[in-house]
Amino acid sequence: MNAMFRALENRNYRIWAGGALVSNIGTWMQRIAQDWLVLTVLTNHDGAAVGFTTALQFLPMLLLGPYGGVLADRYRKRVILLWTQLAMLITGLAIGLLVVTGTAQLWHAYLVALCLGVASAIDAPARQAFVSELVGQDNIPNAVALNSASFNTARLTGPAIAGVLIAWVGTGPVFLLNAASYAAVIISLLLISTAGLAPAAQAGRGKHQVAEGVNYVRRRPDLVMIMVLVGILGAAGMNFPITNALMATTEFGVGPGEFGLLGSIMAVGTLAGALLAARRAGPRLRFLLGGALGLGAFTLLASVSPSFWLYAVVLIPVGLASITFLNSCNTSIQLSVEPQFRGRVLALYLAILQGGTAVGAPLMGWIGSEFGARWSVAVGGAVVLLSAVAAVVIVSRRNSLRFRDHLRIVFRRKSEPVA
């Protein structure tokens, strides 16, 4: 099989990837429907309300994600995923029925976002760590990249489908379809052969397991840099659903179809970035830093795009840069962290990423409502770019010091008298 798709040689991974693709499409449909419901049905284009909804969905990852990582290290990940997927199915069904029956209120949207966030905080660390059990250590980079490709294939199609359905029948049926999509993951988990899994050694019980994961990261400067960058980029540069919604409605004056199209166009870039990552044997620092620099620069360019279609085109390199950065971070963690800590470190990574989004989303929404959508995009891009430049300077100085130390050792050896 082509090297780009070598992880698909594994039967268990093929089953998992098929179910995940269906579920990812439903998830992206739900994201568009949720933002549109809050922005245009439950409020009068209140960007802060959209940001608060997003914050409620991602805040549980910041608070509960590390404990989800402890569960992923301690218990069977497949069983955890069965329960979390069932919980998200029920939650999606509830909001869908409320919207279809015309009884949905703003607080319903807030509560459902919070419930989805709690389930996701337990689900995400187990889901990320489960990849290594499906394919083994050698194929982790390829499997992580293919997961990103699946996610972004869904991102390419899901928003467009959601935009068309919202225009035709409203947001309610979109939520119901998302609820049905969780069944695909549940079925795939039931079909996976447990004999073909390569489970990591489970961590024992203890009182300070979250602290152990944090201390493990603190001892690793490479992981510290990843966490800091992820937190800043998550807060300032990963709020595309909010900024795209504000740009579409207040700046360009378009409807739900065009709003959904922005997500699909951006997914062209993210899908391309994921497929390019699938060809690489492993993570490289230059891709991580280059992705962060590109995300900041192209986001700034998007903020001054004069028309809807130019803005949409610039979103392609924005998407490519963002997925290049995130994929490099994820793969670095999967490959470099010891198996008994992998769930907790991944949970900390996701908590910082999504927690940053939870903190930044209301702020970006408020900036867009008070000063205009373009300012929201521009501020996010500027913060990302400055952070990436600072990271490049720090890494360059560290590598320069190492190079000078190496030269001193070489010249010292040459100056020593020969015995």
Buried (B, 14 or more C-beta within 10 A) or exposed (E): EEEBBBBBEBEBBBBBBBBBBBBBBBBBBBBBBBBBBBBBBBBEBBBBBBBBBBBBBBBBBBBBBBBBBBBBBBBBBBEBBBBBBBBBBEBBBBBBBBBBEEEBEBEBBBBBBBBBBBBBBBBBBBBBBBBBBBBBEEBBBBBBBBBBBBBBBBBBBBBBBBBBBBBEEBBBBBBBBBBBBBBBBBBBBEEBEEEEBEEBEBBEEEEEBBEBBBEBBEEBEBBEBBBBBBBBBBBBBBBBBBBBBBBBBBBBEBBBBBBBBBBBBBBBBBBBBBBBBBEBEEBEBEBBBBBBBBBBBBBBBBBEBEEBEEBBBBBBBBBBBBBBBBBBBBBBBBBBBEBBBBBBBBBBBBBBBBBBBBBBBBBBBBBBBEEBBBBBBBBBBBBBBEBBBEBBEEBEEEEEEEEEEEEEEEEEEEEEEEE
